[in-house]
Amino acid sequence: METYVILRRGAWGSPEELGEAAARSTKVGDEEMSDDIRWIRSYVLSEPDGRVGTVCIYQASSPEAIREHAARADLAADEIIPVADTVVVRPDPRSPAA
């Protein structure tokens, strides 16, 4: 499996909609496509228009598997970018809600 960044700009109108999408994504990934895709983490974006977007980190067998997962889970997949390498200077900070 390779690592990919998936950009989903302004895909949801509220955090609640994002939560519903996350549940669908988890179900499809874990129950239907576990050999082809693995959700690692997401960063939630506050878009200028008030909508919510994400930058998601996935491991997948191919960009096509990511597109199939997105279609099955009714998710946007505006851009799929292969990750060439990882440089970790510090671990991700914990959000105030965590």
C-alpha positions in Angstrom: 0.0 0.0 0.0 1.1 3.5 -0.8 0.3 6.7 1.3 -1.9 9.4 -0.2 -3.2 12.8 0.8 -6.8 13.5 -0.2 -8.1 17.0 -0.3 -11.8 17.5 0.2 -12.4 21.3 0.1 -15.7 22.6 1.6 -17.4 19.2 1.3 -19.6 19.6 4.3 -21.9 22.3 5.6 -21.4 21.5 9.3 -19.3 19.3 11.7 -22.3 17.1 12.0 -22.4 16.4 8.3 -18.6 15.6 8.5 -19.3 13.2 11.4 -21.9 11.3 9.3 -19.4 11.2 6.4 -16.7 9.8 8.7 -19.0 7.1 9.8 -19.8 6.1 6.2 -16.1 6.2 5.3 -15.1 4.0 8.2 -17.9 1.5 7.4 -16.9 1.2 3.7 -13.2 1.1 4.4 -13.4 -1.4 7.2 -16.2 -3.7 6.0 -16.1 -3.5 2.2 -12.5 -2.5 1.2 -10.2 -3.4 4.0 -7.7 -5.0 1.6 -7.4 -1.9 -0.5 -7.7 1.2 1.8 -6.9 2.3 5.3 -7.8 5.7 6.7 -4.9 7.0 8.9 -6.0 10.5 10.0 -7.7 13.7 8.8 -7.2 17.4 9.5 -10.5 19.4 9.5 -10.4 22.7 7.7 -12.5 25.8 8.4 -13.3 27.1 5.0 -13.7 30.8 4.3 -17.4 30.3 3.4 -18.2 28.6 6.7 -18.2 25.1 5.3 -15.9 22.3 6.5 -13.3 20.6 4.5 -10.6 18.0 5.2 -7.1 17.0 4.3 -7.1 13.2 4.8 -4.1 10.8 5.0 -4.9 7.3 3.6 -3.0 4.2 2.7 -4.4 2.6 -0.4 -3.5 0.1 -3.1 -4.1 2.7 -5.8 -5.7 6.1 -6.5 -8.5 4.2 -8.2 -9.2 2.4 -4.9 -9.5 5.8 -3.2 -11.9 7.0 -5.9 -14.0 3.8 -5.5 -14.0 4.2 -1.7 -15.1 7.9 -2.1 -17.9 6.9 -4.4 -19.2 4.1 -2.2 -19.1 6.4 0.9 -20.6 9.4 -1.0 -17.4 11.5 -0.3 -15.7 14.2 -2.3 -12.1 13.5 -3.5 -11.1 16.8 -5.1 -7.4 15.9 -5.3 -5.5 12.6 -4.6 -1.8 13.2 -4.1 0.8 10.5 -3.6 3.1 11.0 -0.7 6.8 10.8 -1.6 8.2 10.8 2.0 7.4 11.8 5.5 9.4 14.2 7.7 8.2 14.4 11.3 9.7 17.3 13.3 7.2 17.0 16.1 4.2 14.9 16.7 0.8 16.3 15.8 -0.4 18.7 18.5 -3.5 17.7 20.4 -6.5 19.8 19.7 -8.3 21.5 22.6 -11.2 19.1 22.1 -9.0 16.0 22.4 
